Amino acid sequence: MTKDEFEIRLRKELNLPFYNAKIADRDYSEIEFQDYKAKLQKEYLDYVDDYIDYAENDV
């Protein structure tokens, strides 16, 4: 898939309509897409656990 297809699919599958991936302009395989998607989901969940939950409990 192309860079544009990659970004569109990420936005759709992760429900992030304004996400702009900073990725190289080349073709990507399905495995690369799934790896990138899993990494992005983990980073998001880590962010929520580390910052959002902490801020809510720091009252």
ROMARRO-422199 format. One record per atom (N, C-alpha, C, CB): residue in three letters; x, y, z; atom name. Coordinates in pm, 1 decimal. Glycine has a CB too. Example, Ala and Ser with C-alpha at 12.3 -4.5 7.8 and 13.67 -1.06 7.14 Angstrom:
% residues 2
rest:x:y:z:atom
ALA:1319.0:-569.0:780.0:N
ALA:1230.0:-450.0:780.0:CA
ALA:1320.0:-330.0:780.0:C
ALA:1130.8:-447.3:904.6:CB
SER:1285.0:-225.0:708.0:N
SER:1367.0:-106.0:714.0:CA
SER:1290.0:3.0:787.0:C
SER:1408.4:-59.8:572.5:CB
//
This chain:
% residues 59
rest:x:y:z:atom
MET:85.0:-117.5:0.0:N
MET:0.0:0.0:0.0:CA
MET:89.3:123.4:0.0:C
MET:-96.6:0.0:122.3:CB
THR:39.6:229.0:-57.1:N
THR:116.3:353.2:-63.9:CA
THR:110.0:427.1:69.6:C
THR:63.7:443.2:-177.6:CB
LYS:190.5:530.9:80.1:N
LYS:191.9:612.3:202.4:CA
LYS:52.7:669.0:230.4:C
LYS:295.0:727.4:190.2:CB
ASP:-13.1:720.7:127.7:N
ASP:-146.6:779.5:145.8:CA
ASP:-248.5:675.3:191.2:C
ASP:-193.8:844.5:15.5:CB
GLU:-245.5:558.3:129.3:N
GLU:-336.2:450.1:170.1:CA
GLU:-309.4:408.4:314.1:C
GLU:-321.4:328.7:76.5:CB
PHE:-181.1:403.4:348.8:N
PHE:-138.5:368.7:484.7:CA
PHE:-198.5:466.5:585.4:C
PHE:16.0:368.5:495.2:CB
GLU:-183.4:595.4:560.1:N
GLU:-233.9:698.2:652.1:CA
GLU:-387.0:695.2:661.0:C
GLU:-186.7:837.7:606.9:CB
ILE:-452.9:682.2:548.1:N
ILE:-599.9:678.3:547.4:CA
ILE:-650.0:559.0:627.6:C
ILE:-654.0:671.7:402.6:CB
ARG:-587.7:446.0:607.6:N
ARG:-629.5:325.5:679.6:CA
ARG:-604.5:338.2:829.6:C
ARG:-556.1:203.1:624.9:CB
LEU:-491.7:397.8:868.8:N
LEU:-465.0:420.5:1011.5:CA
LEU:-572.8:509.2:1073.0:C
LEU:-325.9:484.5:1031.4:CB
ARG:-603.0:618.5:1005.5:N
ARG:-705.6:709.1:1057.4:CA
ARG:-839.0:638.0:1075.8:C
ARG:-723.0:828.5:964.0:CB
LYS:-876.1:556.7:978.2:N
LYS:-1004.4:487.6:982.7:CA
LYS:-1006.5:379.6:1090.8:C
LYS:-1035.4:426.0:847.0:CB
GLU:-906.7:292.5:1092.6:N
GLU:-906.6:179.3:1185.5:CA
GLU:-885.7:221.2:1330.6:C
GLU:-799.4:81.1:1146.0:CB
LEU:-813.0:329.6:1353.6:N
LEU:-788.7:375.5:1490.3:CA
LEU:-883.1:487.7:1532.0:C
LEU:-645.6:422.0:1504.4:CB
ASN:-971.3:526.3:1439.8:N
ASN:-1067.3:633.5:1466.1:CA
ASN:-996.5:762.2:1510.3:C
ASN:-1168.0:589.3:1573.4:CB
LEU:-894.9:799.7:1432.9:N
LEU:-818.9:922.2:1456.5:CA
LEU:-823.3:1006.6:1329.5:C
LEU:-671.0:890.6:1498.0:CB
PRO:-932.6:1078.2:1305.7:N
PRO:-951.3:1145.5:1176.6:CA
PRO:-848.1:1252.8:1143.3:C
PRO:-1085.5:1207.1:1173.4:CB
PHE:-780.4:1309.4:1242.6:N
PHE:-685.1:1417.2:1215.3:CA
PHE:-540.1:1375.0:1235.0:C
PHE:-714.9:1535.1:1303.7:CB
TYR:-517.5:1244.7:1250.5:N
TYR:-381.7:1195.0:1271.3:CA
TYR:-299.9:1207.0:1143.7:C
TYR:-384.2:1049.3:1318.8:CB
ASN:-180.3:1262.5:1153.7:N
ASN:-88.4:1273.7:1040.9:CA
ASN:38.1:1196.4:1074.5:C
ASN:-56.0:1423.0:1008.3:CB
ALA:51.8:1078.4:1017.2:N
ALA:169.4:995.3:1040.9:CA
ALA:290.1:1056.0:970.8:C
ALA:145.3:850.4:992.1:CB
LYS:402.3:1051.9:1037.5:N
LYS:527.0:1099.6:977.3:CA
LYS:604.1:975.3:932.6:C
LYS:612.0:1188.4:1079.0:CB
ILE:568.7:928.4:814.6:N
ILE:628.7:807.1:761.5:CA
ILE:690.4:834.6:625.1:C
ILE:524.5:694.8:751.8:CB
ALA:782.8:748.8:586.0:N
ALA:851.4:764.4:458.4:CA
ALA:755.5:741.5:341.9:C
ALA:969.8:667.8:449.4:CB
ASP:782.6:808.5:232.8:N
ASP:699.8:795.9:112.3:CA
ASP:746.1:674.7:32.4:C
ASP:706.9:925.3:25.2:CB
ARG:691.0:558.1:65.7:N
ARG:724.3:433.0:-1.9:CA
ARG:606.6:338.2:11.2:C
ARG:853.9:369.2:56.8:CB
ASP:617.2:220.7:-45.0:N
ASP:511.7:120.2:-33.8:CA
ASP:530.1:39.1:94.0:C
ASP:511.4:27.2:-157.1:CB
TYR:420.0:1.3:156.1:N
TYR:420.7:-73.0:281.6:CA
TYR:344.6:-204.3:266.1:C
TYR:359.6:11.3:394.9:CB
SER:391.6:-305.6:337.8:N
SER:323.6:-435.1:336.8:CA
SER:219.3:-437.9:448.1:C
SER:425.4:-551.9:353.6:CB
GLU:134.5:-538.9:444.8:N
GLU:33.0:-556.1:548.7:CA
GLU:98.7:-579.3:684.8:C
GLU:-60.6:-673.7:513.8:CB
ILE:207.6:-652.3:687.5:N
ILE:278.4:-679.5:813.7:CA
ILE:333.5:-549.8:872.5:C
ILE:393.6:-781.4:791.5:CB
GLU:391.4:-465.3:788.3:N
GLU:442.9:-336.7:835.7:CA
GLU:329.5:-250.0:890.3:C
GLU:516.5:-262.8:722.3:CB
PHE:215.7:-253.3:822.8:N
PHE:101.2:-176.3:868.9:CA
PHE:55.5:-224.2:1006.0:C
PHE:-13.5:-185.8:768.6:CB
GLN:40.3:-355.2:1021.7:N
GLN:-5.8:-410.7:1149.0:CA
GLN:93.5:-381.9:1261.2:C
GLN:-28.1:-561.6:1136.3:CB
ASP:223.5:-387.7:1233.3:N
ASP:325.3:-355.9:1333.4:CA
ASP:316.3:-209.2:1375.6:C
ASP:465.6:-386.9:1278.7:CB
TYR:302.5:-120.1:1277.3:N
TYR:293.5:23.3:1306.0:CA
TYR:166.9:53.9:1386.7:C
TYR:294.5:105.0:1174.5:CB
LYS:57.0:-8.2:1347.7:N
LYS:-70.5:11.7:1416.1:CA
LYS:-62.4:-36.0:1560.7:C
LYS:-183.2:-61.9:1342.3:CB
ALA:-4.2:-152.8:1583.6:N
ALA:10.4:-206.7:1719.5:CA
ALA:99.3:-116.0:1804.5:C
ALA:69.0:-349.6:1715.2:CB
LYS:205.8:-66.0:1745.7:N
LYS:296.5:24.6:1818.1:CA
LYS:223.7:154.0:1855.8:C
LYS:422.1:56.7:1732.0:CB
LEU:147.6:208.0:1763.8:N
LEU:74.3:331.1:1788.7:CA
LEU:-31.6:311.7:1897.7:C
LEU:9.0:380.2:1659.7:CB
GLN:-101.7:199.1:1894.5:N
GLN:-201.8:169.9:1997.4:CA
GLN:-136.3:157.5:2134.8:C
GLN:-278.1:40.7:1963.3:CB
LYS:-20.7:91.0:2141.3:N
LYS:49.9:74.9:2268.6:CA
LYS:94.3:211.3:2322.5:C
LYS:172.4:-18.8:2251.4:CB
GLU:149.1:295.3:2236.7:N
GLU:192.6:428.0:2279.5:CA
GLU:74.8:509.6:2332.4:C
GLU:260.4:502.0:2163.5:CB
TYR:-39.2:498.8:2267.7:N
TYR:-158.5:571.0:2312.3:CA
TYR:-203.8:520.8:2449.4:C
TYR:-272.6:555.7:2209.5:CB
LEU:-209.9:388.3:2465.6:N
LEU:-251.6:332.6:2594.8:CA
LEU:-152.1:366.8:2705.6:C
LEU:-267.4:180.7:2584.4:CB
ASP:-23.5:367.1:2675.0:N
ASP:77.8:407.2:2773.0:CA
ASP:57.8:553.2:2812.6:C
ASP:220.2:385.9:2716.4:CB
TYR:28.8:638.6:2715.3:N
TYR:4.3:779.7:2742.5:CA
TYR:-116.0:796.0:2835.4:C
TYR:-18.4:856.7:2611.1:CB
VAL:-223.3:725.7:2806.3:N
VAL:-343.4:734.6:2889.6:CA
VAL:-312.3:687.6:3031.5:C
VAL:-458.8:650.7:2828.9:CB
ASP:-243.5:575.8:3043.5:N
ASP:-209.2:522.8:3175.6:CA
ASP:-117.1:616.5:3252.9:C
ASP:-143.5:386.6:3161.7:CB
ASP:-17.4:671.3:3185.2:N
ASP:83.6:751.7:3253.3:CA
ASP:39.1:894.3:3283.8:C
ASP:207.5:755.8:3170.6:CB
TYR:-33.7:957.6:3193.7:N
TYR:-64.3:1099.0:3209.0:CA
TYR:-210.1:1128.7:3242.2:C
TYR:-27.5:1170.4:3084.8:CB
ILE:-301.1:1067.8:3171.3:N
ILE:-442.1:1098.3:3192.8:CA
ILE:-488.2:1045.4:3328.4:C
ILE:-528.0:1038.6:3080.1:CB
ASP:-463.0:918.4:3356.5:N
ASP:-502.1:861.3:3484.0:CA
ASP:-433.8:933.3:3599.4:C
ASP:-469.4:713.1:3487.8:CB
TYR:-306.9:968.2:3583.2:N
TYR:-232.5:1038.5:3687.5:CA
TYR:-293.5:1174.0:3714.4:C
TYR:-85.9:1054.0:3648.4:CB
ALA:-330.0:1248.0:3610.9:N
ALA:-387.3:1380.7:3626.7:CA
ALA:-524.4:1373.4:3694.4:C
ALA:-398.8:1450.0:3490.6:CB
GLU:-601.4:1273.5:3661.0:N
GLU:-733.9:1258.7:3721.9:CA
GLU:-724.9:1224.6:3869.9:C
GLU:-813.3:1151.3:3649.4:CB
ASN:-622.0:1151.2:3908.1:N
ASN:-606.4:1110.8:4047.7:CA
ASN:-530.2:1212.0:4129.9:C
ASN:-537.1:978.6:4055.3:CB
ASP:-475.5:1311.5:4066.3:N
ASP:-394.8:1415.4:4135.1:CA
ASP:-482.6:1536.3:4166.5:C
ASP:-272.1:1459.2:4047.3:CB
VAL:-584.0:1514.1:4248.1:N
VAL:-677.7:1621.5:4280.7:CA
VAL:-650.1:1673.7:4419.5:C
VAL:-822.7:1573.2:4269.8:CB
//
